Amino acid sequence: MKITAFILVLTFFSFTNIFAQSDPFSKIKTPDDATAYLKLISENFKAGDEKLLPTLIKKGADVEVINKFGVTPLLCMVLANSYEGTQILLDASANPNVTKPKTGGTPLFFAAQMNNLKIVQALINAKADVNRTNSRGLTPLFIACVKNAKEIAALLLNSGANPNISDTKKQTSPLHIAAERNNIAIMMYLMKAKANIDAQTSNGATPLFMAASKGHALAVQTLLIAKANKHLTATIDKTTRSPLLEAQAQKHGNIVTLLNKGLPRCNKSFEQGIWDVFVMADYYSIKLTFDKVDQSLSYATSLTFERSPNGRYSFDTNLGVRFGVHQIFVDGIKVFEGKFKRQSNGKSLKIKLPSIDLKTLQKLTKGKMAELRIMQEQYKKAAVQKHTFKFPLGEDLRKAFYKAENELKIITLEKNEGRCYQPKGLFGGL
């Protein structure tokens, strides 16, 4: 057998030239000889060699012989992109589900990868497993999406391919791939086949997230029409982002507009007793308008406690009095003293609000009555009392602060996850 194989090796390379002149199979006496020759063809295939297959098969060649590369003749024909060779071997009952060593790829996987519709159809007709995965968990449908092979994707889906098999490493689904490549036709095929529209990769990315990240407006719109969840987040560079925030980060303004549509604003206003509370992402204010508690005032004046985006607290009287010493008393005990500060850069004057710490604010929430005194400083004279206002504290203020802090957490979370939008120009906007 070894001698015969050696002779076959020597004669194989001149075989094509002598084919028209003599019978190249004259030395093939047994099925083992035919198998050895088929093995050589699979190892050294050249265009036209598929014409030799019917004679070798007729002489008893084993179509499942494994060559030195670890593959069968069928897989060799598929990798060579030979439809004729593939069909001949399939007609001879070659196994359509053999796999390539190490990668685990099947003939159907490689046919889809090469976008050869005829070979894919032939393999499906021969009962190839449309859901067999390779070593990375990739299906023929997955690779068809990677190659934008829409006709093959449609054929595979119509033949029972599961659209929800994800790769084993990143949990990427075929719909992720189609959305990332903006292939609307394949996306529609997949969604019609019940693909999970909100499938998430290992880092949380959805098909909508991928389309938004790449700036594919039509893919984003298609997914939104299909009711894709806009609030599912992905972790990118250790930060959590919604599709909206990812589109922002990539500066895809048209995508931001699409994703913003229908989202509520990132702010909320409510009244807690006599205190008006306004909350938006990173900021809130609690305001008392004095004529709510003193009807004798001829004009409305107010006191506003603010929590700024940097987490610091301040207050503003909104009285038009932004000078002098401001004091706050709670139940007759002074708990705060501060001043408005004027800062000039040579071109404009900036007023810095008095800073008030959280402990002082907590004292206000535990008292019953507060008094604001504004002491005007005059040149070479003692401070003179200018304004004084009394206002109730107690449970209403405590509830207002508690409600504001709670709402701030909710709204900030919703902003970070893209559940609400903040209009441009307000603390940076979206």
C-alpha positions in Angstrom: 0.0 0.0 0.0 2.9 2.4 0.9 4.5 1.7 -2.5 1.3 2.3 -4.3 0.7 5.6 -2.5 4.2 6.7 -3.4 3.6 6.0 -7.0 0.3 7.9 -6.9 2.1 10.9 -5.4 4.6 10.9 -8.2 2.0 10.6 -10.9 -0.5 13.0 -9.3 1.2 16.3 -10.3 1.4 15.4 -14.0 -2.1 13.9 -13.9 -3.9 16.9 -15.4 -1.6 17.0 -18.5 -2.0 13.3 -19.3 -5.7 13.2 -18.6 -6.6 13.7 -22.2 -3.9 11.3 -23.5 -4.3 8.2 -21.4 -6.3 6.6 -18.6 -5.0 8.1 -15.3 -6.9 5.5 -13.3 -5.2 2.5 -14.8 -3.1 2.0 -11.7 -6.1 2.2 -9.4 -7.1 -1.4 -8.7 -8.8 -1.3 -5.3 -11.0 1.0 -3.2 -8.0 1.8 -1.1 -6.1 3.0 -4.2 -9.1 5.2 -5.1 -9.3 6.6 -1.5 -5.6 7.4 -1.5 -6.0 9.3 -4.8 -9.1 11.2 -3.4 -7.0 12.1 -0.3 -4.3 13.5 -2.5 -6.8 15.5 -4.5 -8.1 17.0 -1.3 -4.6 18.0 -0.2 -3.5 19.5 -3.5 -6.8 20.6 -5.1 -6.7 22.6 -8.3 -9.5 23.9 -10.4 -10.8 21.1 -12.6 -9.9 18.3 -10.2 -13.5 18.0 -9.2 -14.1 16.3 -12.6 -12.1 13.3 -11.3 -14.4 12.7 -8.3 -17.2 10.7 -10.0 -14.7 8.1 -11.3 -12.9 7.8 -7.9 -16.2 7.4 -6.1 -17.3 4.8 -8.6 -14.1 2.9 -7.9 -15.0 2.8 -4.2 -13.1 5.8 -2.8 -14.1 6.6 0.8 -15.6 10.1 0.7 -15.0 10.5 4.4 -11.2 10.0 4.2 -9.3 12.5 6.4 -6.3 14.2 4.7 -3.1 15.5 6.3 -4.9 18.8 7.1 -7.5 16.9 9.1 -10.4 17.6 6.8 -12.6 15.5 4.5 -12.9 16.0 0.7 -16.2 17.7 1.2 -14.8 20.4 3.4 -11.9 20.7 1.0 -14.4 21.4 -1.9 -16.3 24.0 0.2 -13.1 25.7 1.2 -12.1 25.7 -2.5 -15.4 27.3 -3.3 -16.2 24.5 -5.7 -20.0 24.0 -6.0 -19.6 21.1 -8.5 -17.2 19.2 -6.2 -19.4 19.8 -3.2 -22.5 18.5 -5.0 -20.8 15.4 -6.3 -19.6 14.5 -2.8 -23.0 15.2 -1.2 -24.6 13.0 -3.9 -22.2 10.3 -2.7 -23.6 10.7 0.9 -20.6 12.7 2.3 -21.3 13.9 5.8 -22.3 17.6 5.6 -21.6 18.2 9.3 -17.9 17.4 9.5 -15.8 20.0 11.3 -12.4 21.6 10.7 -9.8 20.8 13.5 -9.3 23.6 16.1 -11.8 26.0 14.7 -14.7 23.6 14.6 -16.1 25.2 11.5 -18.6 23.1 9.4 -18.9 23.1 5.6 -22.1 25.3 6.0 -20.2 27.8 8.1 -17.5 28.2 5.5 -19.9 28.4 2.7 -21.8 31.2 4.4 -18.5 32.9 5.1 -17.6 32.8 1.4 -21.1 34.1 0.6 -21.7 31.1 -1.8 -25.4 30.8 -2.0 -25.4 27.7 -4.2 -23.2 25.7 -1.8 -25.2 26.8 1.2 -28.4 25.6 -0.5 -26.8 22.3 -1.5 -25.6 21.7 2.1 -29.0 22.6 3.5 -30.6 20.2 1.0 -28.3 17.5 2.4 -29.5 18.1 5.9 -26.6 20.2 7.2 -27.2 21.4 10.8 -27.9 25.1 10.4 -27.3 25.7 14.1 -24.0 23.9 14.5 -21.5 26.3 16.1 -17.7 26.5 15.8 -15.3 26.6 18.7 -16.2 30.3 19.4 -19.9 29.6 19.4 -20.5 31.2 15.9 -23.2 29.8 13.7 -23.5 30.0 9.9 -26.1 32.7 10.4 -23.7 34.7 12.6 -21.0 34.7 9.9 -23.5 35.5 7.2 -24.4 38.7 9.2 -20.7 39.5 9.5 -20.4 39.2 5.8 -23.6 41.2 5.1 -24.8 38.1 3.1 -28.5 38.9 3.3 -29.7 36.2 0.9 -27.8 33.6 2.8 -29.1 34.9 6.1 -32.7 34.7 4.8 -32.1 31.2 3.5 -30.7 30.1 6.8 -33.5 31.6 8.8 -36.1 30.0 6.5 -34.3 26.7 7.1 -34.6 26.9 10.8 -31.6 28.9 11.9 -31.9 30.2 15.5 -31.4 34.0 15.5 -30.6 34.0 19.2 -27.4 32.0 19.4 -24.7 34.3 20.6 -20.9 33.8 20.5 -19.4 32.3 23.6 -16.8 35.0 24.3 -18.8 38.3 24.2 -22.4 37.1 23.9 -22.8 38.9 20.6 -25.9 37.9 18.7 -26.6 38.1 14.9 -28.8 41.1 15.5 -25.9 42.9 17.2 -23.8 42.3 14.1 -26.5 43.4 11.7 -27.2 46.6 13.7 -23.6 47.4 14.0 -23.2 47.1 10.2 -26.5 49.0 9.5 -27.8 46.1 7.4 -31.5 46.9 7.6 -32.6 43.9 5.4 -30.9 41.4 7.7 -32.2 43.2 10.8 -35.7 42.8 9.4 -35.2 39.1 8.6 -33.9 38.5 12.2 -36.6 40.4 13.9 -39.3 38.6 11.9 -37.7 35.3 13.0 -38.1 36.4 16.7 -34.6 37.6 17.4 -34.3 39.1 20.9 -34.3 42.8 20.1 -32.9 43.6 23.6 -30.2 41.0 23.7 -27.2 42.2 25.7 -23.5 41.4 25.2 -21.2 40.6 28.1 -20.7 44.3 28.7 -24.5 45.0 28.4 -24.6 46.5 24.9 -27.8 46.0 23.0 -28.3 46.1 19.2 -29.7 49.6 19.7 -26.5 50.6 21.7 -24.3 49.3 18.9 -26.3 51.1 16.2 -26.2 54.3 18.2 -22.5 54.0 18.8 -21.8 53.7 15.1 -24.1 56.5 14.1 -26.5 54.4 12.1 -29.7 56.5 12.2 -31.8 54.1 10.1 -30.8 51.1 12.2 -31.6 53.1 15.4 -35.0 54.1 14.0 -35.8 50.6 12.9 -35.1 49.2 16.4 -37.0 52.0 18.1 -40.0 51.3 15.9 -39.7 47.7 17.0 -39.9 48.9 20.6 -36.2 48.4 21.6 -35.5 49.3 25.2 -33.7 52.7 25.2 -32.8 52.4 28.9 -30.6 49.2 28.9 -27.0 50.3 29.6 -23.5 49.0 28.7 -20.2 49.4 30.5 -17.7 51.2 28.3 -14.2 52.1 29.8 -15.6 51.5 33.3 -18.5 54.0 32.7 -22.1 53.0 32.4 -23.8 54.4 29.3 -27.2 54.2 27.7 -27.6 54.3 23.9 -28.3 58.0 24.3 -25.2 58.8 26.2 -23.1 56.7 23.9 -24.5 58.6 20.9 -23.5 61.8 22.7 -20.0 60.5 23.5 -19.5 59.7 19.8 -21.1 63.1 18.7 -23.9 61.6 16.7 -26.3 64.5 17.0 -29.0 63.0 14.8 -29.0 59.8 16.9 -29.3 61.9 20.1 -32.4 63.5 18.7 -34.0 60.2 17.9 -33.3 58.7 21.3 -34.4 61.9 23.1 -37.8 61.8 21.5 -40.4 60.8 24.0 -38.1 61.0 27.0 -39.2 63.2 29.9 -37.1 66.2 31.0 -34.6 65.5 33.7 -36.3 67.8 36.2 -39.3 67.9 38.6 -41.1 70.5 40.5 -43.4 70.0 43.5 -44.7 71.8 46.6 -43.9 70.6 50.1 -46.1 72.6 52.4 -45.0 76.2 52.0 -41.7 75.2 50.3 -41.4 75.0 46.5 -38.9 72.4 45.4 -37.3 72.2 41.9 -35.1 69.2 41.1 -33.0 68.5 38.0 -29.9 66.3 37.4 -27.1 67.3 39.8 -29.0 70.2 41.3 -32.0 71.2 43.4 -33.4 74.3 45.1 -35.9 74.7 48.0 -37.6 78.1 48.0 -39.8 79.9 50.4 -41.7 82.9 49.1 -42.3 85.2 52.1 -45.8 86.4 51.2 -46.9 82.8 51.6 -46.4 83.2 55.4 -46.8 87.0 55.7 -49.6 88.4 53.8 -48.8 92.0 55.0 -45.8 92.1 52.6 -46.4 94.5 49.7 -44.2 92.5 47.4 -43.0 89.0 47.1 -39.5 88.2 48.5 -38.0 84.8 49.0 -35.3 82.7 50.5 -33.8 79.9 48.4 -31.5 77.1 49.6 -29.6 75.5 46.8 -27.6 72.3 46.2 -25.3 73.0 43.3 -23.9 70.4 40.8 -20.6 70.2 42.8 -22.6 69.1 45.9 -22.1 72.3 47.8 -25.0 74.2 49.5 -25.7 78.0 49.4 -28.6 80.3 49.9 -29.9 83.4 48.1 -32.4 85.9 49.5 -33.7 87.1 46.1 -34.4 90.4 47.8 -32.1 92.5 45.7 -29.9 92.9 48.8 -26.6 91.2 48.1 -24.4 93.0 50.6 -23.8 93.1 54.3 -23.9 90.3 56.8 -26.6 87.7 56.6 -27.6 85.8 59.7 -30.0 83.0 60.3 -31.5 82.3 63.8 -33.4 79.1 64.7 -35.6 79.3 67.7 -33.7 82.4 68.8 -30.2 80.8 68.4 -27.9 82.0 65.7 -26.9 79.1 63.5 -25.4 80.9 60.5 -23.6 84.1 59.5 -22.2 84.8 56.0 -21.8 87.3 53.3 -22.3 87.7 49.6 -18.9 88.2 48.0 -18.2 90.4 45.1 -15.5 89.2 42.6 -14.3 91.3 39.7 -12.1 90.2 36.8 -11.8 93.7 35.4 -14.6 93.3 32.9 -17.5 92.1 35.0 -18.7 91.7 38.6 -19.6 88.3 39.9 -21.6 87.7 43.1 -20.7 84.6 45.0 -23.5 83.3 47.2 -23.0 82.6 50.9 -22.0 78.9 51.4 -24.0 77.0 54.0 -23.0 73.6 55.3 -25.2 70.6 55.6 -25.2 70.5 59.4 -26.7 74.0 59.5 -29.4 73.0 57.1 -30.2 70.0 59.3 -30.5 72.4 62.3 -33.1 74.3 60.3 -35.1 71.1 59.7 -35.3 70.5 63.4 -36.4 73.9 64.5 -39.8 75.5 64.6 -39.2 79.1 63.6 -36.4 80.8 61.7 -35.4 84.4 61.3 -33.3 85.9 58.6 -31.5 89.1 59.5 -29.6 91.2 56.9 -27.2 93.6 58.5 -25.9 96.4 56.3 -22.3 97.4 56.8 -21.7 101.2 56.6 -18.4 103.0 56.3 -16.9 103.9 59.8 -20.2 103.0 61.4 -21.5 100.0 63.3 -23.6 97.5 61.3 -27.2 98.6 61.0 -30.1 96.1 60.8 -31.7 96.5 57.4 -34.1 93.6 56.9 -35.6 90.9 59.1 -38.0 88.0 58.1 -39.4 85.3 60.2 -40.6 82.0 58.7 -41.7 78.6 60.0 -39.5 75.5 59.7 -40.5 72.2 61.2 -41.8 69.2 59.4 -42.5 70.9 56.0 -38.8 71.9 55.5 -37.6 68.5 56.7 -39.9 66.8 54.2 -38.8 69.1 51.4 -35.1 68.4 51.9 -35.8 64.6 52.2 -37.9 64.7 49.0 -35.4 66.8 47.1 -32.5 64.5 48.0 -34.5 61.4 47.0 -35.6 62.9 43.7 -32.1 64.1 42.9 -30.8 60.5 43.2 -33.6 59.2 41.0 -33.3 61.9 38.3 -29.5 61.7 38.2 -29.7 58.0 37.8 -32.3 58.3 35.0 -30.1 60.9 33.3 -27.1 58.6 33.4 -29.1 55.7 32.1 -30.8 57.8 29.4 -34.3 57.6 30.8 -34.7 61.4 30.7 -33.1 64.2 28.9 -31.7 67.5 30.1 -32.2 70.5 27.8 -29.1 72.0 26.4 -27.6 75.0 28.2 -28.7 73.8 31.7 -25.6 72.7 33.6 -24.0 71.4 30.5 -27.1 69.8 29.0 -27.1 66.6 27.1 
